[in-house]
């Protein structure tokens, strides 16, 4: 049985018609799959589901509102990039209408139910995309995230969700929710695959005009903040988060607690203040026209946004700036912030009884993220025993400042999630390889001078057999690498990758007699590496070994 036959068999057996709004035919997908496998590419043979507020050429874009539907002639850039990398679109997935919600129930196409417990919500608004991955209907799925839509469903479905820095991925061809804060996201079962998909999308945009990442990894001993208080979590969910924090400490992360109050206060601005006017700007005219296909909760939220004026919006932005300053003061020296992805896993009946209140609580730990221009990575983190005897997926989200997306991938790796050696931001970031041979090697007394600058350890290397080491009279002691083709040997060292700005900072602080130059490796490559001044090398004590 082919992979596509297996997936379509799984879709038929699962009887989850609410997952897809548009499902392409088996024959069409099979033909594209065969072409993908033959053509190759980093995502060759990967099946892609696309949230139905993102354009796919030839397929309707509904935003979960049939009367709003249109059929685009071209793919959104994010979709085009994934297809160019070999991914095969299987269909368009259900969502909270106009991407307004975190529950996955606000759709005339039906509530997208949890992949394991069908009496529970899937999380929204990227509900169908997350469930499609969780049920094995797709390898990867595009979501969007304004208030948590690319993280909450990942947490509840036990999968990975990457929410990049705002602007890192083009939002052209995406029906806007709040255009200033919208992001395109990726769901996948593993961090490896999610990272590969992000690399494809980010690379398609080219060098990012809004900012280039300078940190490629977290420091050697990163300080990570966690909330001092955990509103909306019951005892079992609190215990699950405490276990996640304990594992982080065991992995070498230094934990500090912070007051999350300014973060939570900012979260309320997204729906309860004038910032919600952006949702009216996006689709308000259509909603004012009425229609039987409008979700009443979504229509009520967006219509109410029209009550705000320009002065209200200015005040909301000023309040947001004030809260951001308070929040970043709390953040302090932390490399990242760890929060629960979701505070609970409601039933469909819970949402029916209190659609606005439940949705608001689901965004407790997500709504502030895009407002503060943070990037996020949601990863699974165990199981919660519910009071009814069932078990819920538990997830945490790692948050970092804008353009520090690579730091999150590195931290996730330390917490046990497999990840590629080079994270997706490196696909668009200029980098430099640096060869080191002494105290800067991993575990050495000066490793922090690289790791604190966001350098990423790549691996061990050996020079060409044309070098020797001398012991320099420095504090701490360092070796001096001298090129001596007539009396040299192969010297063992390491390669680190860092940004050009980090290398410039490193070089500016490099003490005499150390210097940087070109070093020849055993594979014939020449890379930037350590050396020492000739007079210091001549005065140094010769070392009769090939490693410091």
SESEMI-830985 format. One line per field, with one value per residue (C-alpha): x, y, z. Coordinates in steps of 0.2 Angstrom, whole numbers. Example, Ala and Ser with C-alpha at 12.3 -4.5 7.8 and 13.67 -1.06 7.14 Angstrom:
residues 2
x [62:68] $
y [-22:-5] $
z [39:36] $
This chain:
residues 548
x [0:7:8:-6:-17:-13:-17:-34:-38:-34:-45:-60:-58:-57:-74:-68:-77:-74:-55:-55:-65:-58:-50:-41:-45:-34:-29:-23:-13:-5:0:8:16:24:31:38:47:55:60:67:69:71:52:50:36:29:10:5:-12:-16:-27:-41:-37:-21:-21:-18:-20:-36:-43:-56:-51:-66:-58:-72:-86:-94:-101:-84:-75:-64:-53:-35:-25:-8:-2:2:22:22:13:23:39:34:28:45:53:43:28:12:-5:-18:-32:-38:-42:-55:-53:-62:-70:-59:-46:-55:-54:-43:-56:-59:-78:-82:-85:-100:-91:-92:-81:-64:-63:-48:-38:-39:-55:-68:-79:-65:-60:-45:-39:-40:-40:-29:-39:-40:-22:-16:-29:-23:-5:-10:-21:-8:-18:-3:15:16:2:2:-7:-8:-5:-11:-16:-10:-18:-2:2:-13:-19:-1:-1:-18:-14:4:13:26:20:33:27:41:45:32:37:49:37:27:9:4:-10:-17:-34:-29:-35:-25:-13:0:2:-2:11:11:15:20:13:23:25:43:54:66:52:44:61:64:47:51:68:59:47:60:72:59:58:77:87:74:73:66:80:93:95:112:110:111:110:107:121:130:120:105:94:75:61:45:29:28:9:-1:-18:-32:-22:-29:-18:-14:-9:1:10:14:21:32:38:43:52:61:67:73:84:91:95:106:94:95:77:71:53:45:29:18:6:11:11:-7:-13:-7:-15:-32:-29:-30:-49:-55:-48:-45:-32:-47:-51:-39:-51:-65:-53:-49:-67:-79:-88:-92:-98:-109:-117:-124:-126:-132:-115:-108:-103:-113:-98:-86:-98:-101:-83:-79:-94:-91:-73:-81:-85:-67:-60:-43:-40:-44:-32:-18:-22:-21:-4:2:-4:4:21:20:16:29:42:36:36:54:60:53:61:78:93:82:87:69:52:44:25:11:5:-13:-21:-33:-42:-61:-75:-86:-100:-89:-87:-106:-110:-97:-90:-81:-75:-68:-59:-52:-44:-37:-27:-19:-2:-2:-11:3:16:14:9:27:35:41:44:37:40:27:33:24:29:20:2:-10:-22:-39:-52:-63:-50:-45:-28:-24:-9:2:13:25:29:47:46:61:63:61:73:80:70:86:88:71:76:92:83:70:85:92:74:74:66:77:82:93:111:107:90:79:84:102:94:92:106:124:135:154:163:176:189:195:209:210:201:186:183:167:169:184:185:182:168:156:164:156:140:135:137:124:138:132:144:146:158:176:189:207:219:230:246:255:253:259:254:264:259:257:259:242:228:219:233:230:238:245:242:257:257:274:272:290:288:269:256:237:229:212:200:181:171:158:146:141:134:146:141:145:162:166:162:172:187:186:188:201:217:235:244:228:223:211:216:214:217:218:208:211:197:206:194:201:191:193:202:214:232:244:257:273:284:272:273:292:293:280:284:282:269:272:254:240:226:226] $
y [0:17:31:41:25:23:41:41:24:32:47:36:25:39:47:65:75:91:91:96:109:104:87:84:68:53:53:71:69:52:60:75:63:53:69:75:59:58:77:76:91:93:89:76:64:75:77:95:101:120:130:137:155:152:152:137:139:132:127:138:149:150:156:144:156:149:165:174:160:164:154:160:158:158:150:160:162:150:137:139:137:121:114:119:109:94:95:89:97:86:99:114:112:118:133:144:156:170:163:171:158:146:132:125:125:141:134:131:115:108:108:100:87:81:68:56:61:66:74:87:102:102:119:133:142:131:116:105:107:101:87:82:80:71:58:55:63:74:75:94:107:126:136:154:162:179:175:157:148:139:134:129:116:109:108:99:87:82:89:102:120:133:151:162:180:191:194:180:171:180:182:187:176:174:181:193:192:206:210:218:202:188:174:159:143:125:109:92:77:80:95:89:90:106:114:108:115:132:132:130:144:156:153:157:175:178:189:196:215:217:209:195:183:185:171:153:144:147:151:136:139:148:157:153:162:153:161:163:160:149:155:144:128:114:104:90:103:112:96:93:110:107:91:100:114:100:92:109:111:93:98:112:127:139:143:159:164:180:190:186:200:213:199:194:212:214:198:206:220:209:206:218:234:244:232:221:234:226:211:223:231:214:207:219:225:207:203:219:212:198:180:163:156:168:160:171:172:177:189:197:199:207:218:225:230:244:254:259:275:281:289:272:263:276:273:255:255:267:255:240:249:252:234:228:238:231:214:215:222:206:196:203:192:177:168:162:160:144:143:130:130:128:129:115:104:108:97:103:105:117:128:127:133:147:150:167:163:146:154:168:156:146:161:164:160:164:180:192:183:192:208:208:202:186:170:153:135:123:105:90:88:73:68:75:63:71:71:60:47:51:58:74:79:92:104:119:133:141:160:171:189:193:185:173:158:148:149:140:126:124:124:111:100:101:97:81:85:79:93:97:103:119:127:135:153:148:146:165:171:175:164:161:145:147:134:134:124:128:135:140:122:114:112:124:139:151:142:155:168:159:153:169:177:164:153:135:120:111:97:91:94:91:103:99:91:108:115:114:120:131:135:154:163:169:168:156:146:145:136:146:138:140:135:125:114:108:102:101:88:87:97:93:106:111:121:133:143:161:177:190:202:190:186:205:207:192:198:215:208:195:198:199:188:179:183:176:171:157:139:124:109:91:90:104:118:135:143:157:151:155:158:169:183:176:183:175:159:159:162:149:132:119:106:88:84:86:92:105] $
z [0:-5:8:0:0:19:23:14:22:39:35:30:45:57:52:56:42:52:50:32:23:6:3:-13:-22:-19:-38:-38:-22:-28:-44:-35:-22:-36:-44:-27:-23:-41:-40:-22:-11:8:10:-4:0:15:15:19:26:25:37:26:29:19:0:-11:-29:-36:-19:-11:4:16:33:39:32:15:10:11:0:-15:-26:-28:-43:-34:-18:-3:-2:13:3:-12:-3:5:-12:-20:-6:-11:1:-7:-2:3:8:17:36:47:59:71:59:53:65:80:94:103:105:87:89:80:63:52:46:63:79:76:90:100:91:107:116:105:118:121:110:99:102:89:79:69:74:59:55:72:72:54:60:77:67:54:40:36:40:42:43:41:54:59:76:82:100:102:87:82:100:110:97:97:116:117:102:109:94:90:85:79:80:73:76:68:50:48:37:24:28:10:4:22:27:41:59:67:53:65:75:63:60:49:59:57:66:65:75:78:80:66:53:60:59:41:35:44:35:18:22:29:15:2:9:7:19:31:30:47:56:56:70:79:92:85:101:120:132:141:157:151:164:161:168:174:182:200:199:188:186:178:181:193:205:192:178:191:195:176:174:190:182:166:176:186:170:164:179:177:159:165:164:178:184:191:195:189:191:175:180:166:153:158:158:141:135:139:127:112:114:128:122:106:98:93:81:69:67:62:49:42:39:48:32:27:44:45:29:39:33:40:39:52:69:82:94:81:73:90:94:78:77:95:89:79:95:97:89:84:101:109:98:103:121:119:111:124:138:128:128:147:150:139:148:165:158:151:167:175:161:166:161:156:140:138:147:150:152:151:133:139:156:154:141:141:134:120:133:143:128:124:141:142:124:128:146:141:126:136:149:135:130:147:142:124:121:126:115:98:107:115:99:106:96:103:102:109:113:121:140:146:152:164:174:173:187:176:175:157:152:144:133:142:133:137:127:126:123:118:111:93:81:94:87:86:104:107:96:105:122:116:111:128:135:125:109:94:83:68:71:62:66:53:57:50:33:32:43:38:48:50:55:69:73:91:99:118:132:121:117:125:143:144:155:141:132:139:128:113:120:128:110:103:95:91:93:77:81:82:68:64:56:41:47:47:64:82:99:111:129:131:148:149:162:160:151:133:118:104:86:75:56:53:38:40:58:61:65:64:79:86:89:87:75:81:70:75:67:59:72:86:78:77:96:100:90:98:115:110:121:115:110:102:85:72:54:42:47:36:41:37:24:14:20:26:40:52:68:82:80:90:87:80:95:108:98:98:117:121:128:114:117:111:108:96:108:122] $
